[in-house]
Amino acid sequence: MRRFKLEEKEFSEINITPFTDVVLVLLIIFMITSPFLITGSYKVKLPQSTNSETEMNKGVEVYLSDKNEITVNNKTITYQELSWYMQNEFASKGTKDVIIKADKNIRYGAFIQLLDALKKAGAVKLLIATTKIESTSP
């Protein structure tokens, strides 16, 4: 009886084509989802200002939508819960600075009501977020 021995070859190269495919798919996924992570998912149209400055200070971000809904840390809260919730946020962040991102179409009275509630909660510095108007003149 004869035994045949098949010649075995060792692979000295790694096929990187599947690896490259996976990396490119992940890159595309991250490129598509990253703008949503940065801007947030809140439908707030900020007012425009020519004197808008970039504030590097990280405080607690409070969103006020045109439907008078308050959102802090992806949680919609009421005016009654705001004081307690903000005190917890101040303790966890270590700062009493608040960045207010209010929609440009809200009523003036709703904005003042939010400012009063934040002051009662212990906010020290209130920052109002705006978008900068791009000037066209040289």
BELZI-V666735 format. One record per backbone hydrogen bond with DSSP energy under -1.0 kcal/mol. CO is the residue of the C=O (numbers start at 1). NH is the residue of the N-H. If there is no record, write none. Layout:
# BELZI-V666735
co=CO nh=NH
co=CO nh=NH
This chain:
# BELZI-V666735
co=16 nh=20
co=17 nh=21
co=18 nh=22
co=19 nh=23
co=20 nh=24
co=21 nh=25
co=22 nh=26
co=23 nh=27
co=24 nh=28
co=25 nh=29
co=26 nh=30
co=27 nh=31
co=28 nh=32
co=29 nh=33
co=30 nh=34
co=33 nh=37
co=34 nh=38
co=35 nh=39
co=36 nh=40
co=42 nh=44
co=45 nh=104
co=47 nh=131
co=49 nh=133
co=60 nh=99
co=62 nh=101
co=63 nh=71
co=64 nh=103
co=65 nh=68
co=69 nh=65
co=70 nh=77
co=71 nh=63
co=72 nh=75
co=75 nh=72
co=78 nh=82
co=81 nh=85
co=82 nh=86
co=83 nh=87
co=84 nh=88
co=85 nh=89
co=86 nh=90
co=87 nh=91
co=88 nh=92
co=89 nh=93
co=90 nh=94
co=96 nh=124
co=96 nh=125
co=97 nh=60
co=98 nh=127
co=99 nh=62
co=100 nh=129
co=101 nh=64
co=103 nh=106
co=107 nh=111
co=108 nh=112
co=109 nh=113
co=110 nh=114
co=111 nh=115
co=112 nh=116
co=113 nh=117
co=114 nh=118
co=115 nh=119
co=116 nh=120
co=117 nh=121
co=118 nh=123
co=119 nh=122
co=125 nh=98
co=127 nh=100
co=131 nh=49
